[in-house]
Amino acid sequence: MPYDREWLDNLIMNRVAEHRHLEYKVIIEHTIVGGNADFKDEGKKEFLRDVGAMASVGGEIVVGMETQRVGNTDTGIPTGNLIGIPYATGDALARTIQNIINSGVRPKIFNLDVIALDAPNGGYIMVIHVPRSIMAPHLVTFGKENRYFHRTSTGKALMDPEDMRNAILFSGGIIHQARKWRDKRLNILSKEHTAQQQNEISAFLQQLEEDGYDDPAPIETNAPPWKPYQILHLIPLSSIAAVEFYPVRLLKDQEQLLNPDRFGASLEGRYNADGFALTAFDYRAGTQFFSTGQIESVSILNHWAHRPPFGIYDRSLESILLRCLKDFSVALKNIGVTPPVMVSISYKNMDSYTLGDSADMATLKGRKRLVPGSFMVPEKLVNEWSELDDIVSFAKPLIDVVWNAAGLPASPNFKSDGTYRYESWEQY
C-alpha cells in the first residue's frame, strides 16, 4: 500500500474513524531545538505504547492528524487539520522515529515502515506502518516502563496476565503450525517410495556393508537404486497466521525464478490446484509455488554412482541452495510477501553417498557416508529481507549442518572470513 498524500486525503475525505488497525495522534510531545522537534521523554513513552500495542494486530499510526471532539468525547474522525512536526528533512525525521522505536521496544518489531509526508503548513506528517508481529507481545522498555500493551476496538490497553498468555501461545502456535505444514508436505513426498523401493534400498545398504564400503579402495558393486534429494521450503508465517491467496498469474510471472537447479527445457510450468508448479520430466523434481505464498522445491542432487565411494558434488549442492534462497526470496518479494519467512531444508536418500568431487578422489579421504540417510537442517527465520542481502553468510550455518552429517565440522568451501571460495556459485 502506498502511504502518500492521496492515501492521507482519502482518510480525511471519507471520514475514516480510528479503529483497531488505525490510530491518529495529533502530536508527539516535543520542544523545538534549532528548528527541529526534540521529543520529550513522556511523549516518546506514550508513542511507544501505541506502537507496541499496534504490533499485536498490525495497522497504521498517523502522527499529525487532528480528530473531531463532541463535548469531552473524541470521535476519532479526522477534521482535516494536519499538524506537521518541524524537522530539517523528512528522511531525518523518519530515521529519528525509527531509532526511538528500535531502542524503546523489545523484541524488535521487524518490517516496520516510517514514512514522512509534507504537511500543508510546514513540517511533516508521520505514517508508521506496524505489521502484525509474531514476536508479540512487545515490551515497552523506554524510561523503565517495562509493560506490555495490546490493541483493542477502543484503542490501546495494558495487557493483563491472560492477555499475555494468549499472545505468547499465538506466537508459538504459528511456528508450530508452519512446522506441521512442512511435515505434512514431506510426508506426501515420502509416499513416492514404494515398498519395493524400500526393500531395494535395504538390500543395497546391506550389500555395501558386507563388501566393506568404508574401505577407500574401489570395489565392484551396482549403483544405488535411488537418487539423493534436497527439499527446500520457504514458508511465510503470514501464510499460517492469516491465509491470503495470491493470484496464480502473479505466481506464474515468477517462473524464471523458480527453477531449482536449472533443468532448462526439461521443466514444464503449469497451473495446478495448489497454485503454479515447475515440474521435471520424471515428476520428482521441480518447484511448487503455493497460492497461499509458500514455496517448495525438490532438487535431485548432482551425484556420481559409477563406482564407490559414491558421492554428491558438494559445490553443486551448495550452489543449488544458494541460488534457490536468492531467487525464491525475490519471487516472494515480487508477489508482496513480507517476512518473517521460515527456511527449512530436508535431505532424502543420502544413504551410501559422501560429499566431494569424483574428479579429485583424494579429497574424499577421511570423509564418511552421510548419516542419517534422511535428515532435516534446523529451521532459520528470515525476519527482514535485508538479511538475505548476503546470501552466503545467511546460508553458511545451514550448509555446515550437511557437512556435519558427512563427519566434518564445516564446509571446506568457505574461507576463514566466512566468504565463499568460489565466486561462480551463481553459474555453477
TACORCOR-V306639 format. One record per run of one state. SS is the DSSP state (hx for helix, st for strand, lp for the rest). FROM is the first residue (numbers start at 0). LEN is the number of residues. If there is no record, write none. Layout:
BEGIN
ss:from:len
SS:FROM:LEN
SS:FROM:LEN
END
This chain:
BEGIN
ss:from:len
lp:0:4
hx:4:9
lp:13:5
st:18:1
lp:19:2
st:21:4
lp:25:4
st:29:4
lp:33:2
st:35:4
lp:39:1
hx:40:14
lp:54:4
st:58:5
lp:63:1
st:64:6
lp:70:2
st:72:10
lp:82:2
st:84:1
lp:85:4
hx:89:15
st:104:2
lp:106:6
st:112:6
lp:118:5
st:123:7
lp:130:8
st:138:2
lp:140:1
hx:141:3
lp:144:2
st:146:6
lp:152:2
st:154:4
lp:158:2
hx:160:30
lp:190:4
hx:194:16
lp:210:18
st:228:8
lp:236:1
hx:237:4
lp:241:6
hx:247:5
lp:252:2
hx:254:3
lp:257:6
hx:263:3
lp:266:1
st:267:5
lp:272:2
st:274:5
lp:279:6
st:285:5
lp:290:4
st:294:6
lp:300:2
st:302:2
lp:304:6
st:310:3
hx:313:22
lp:335:5
st:340:8
lp:348:5
st:353:3
lp:356:4
hx:360:4
lp:364:10
st:374:8
lp:382:2
hx:384:4
lp:388:2
hx:390:15
lp:405:8
st:413:1
lp:414:5
st:419:1
lp:420:2
hx:422:4
lp:426:2
END
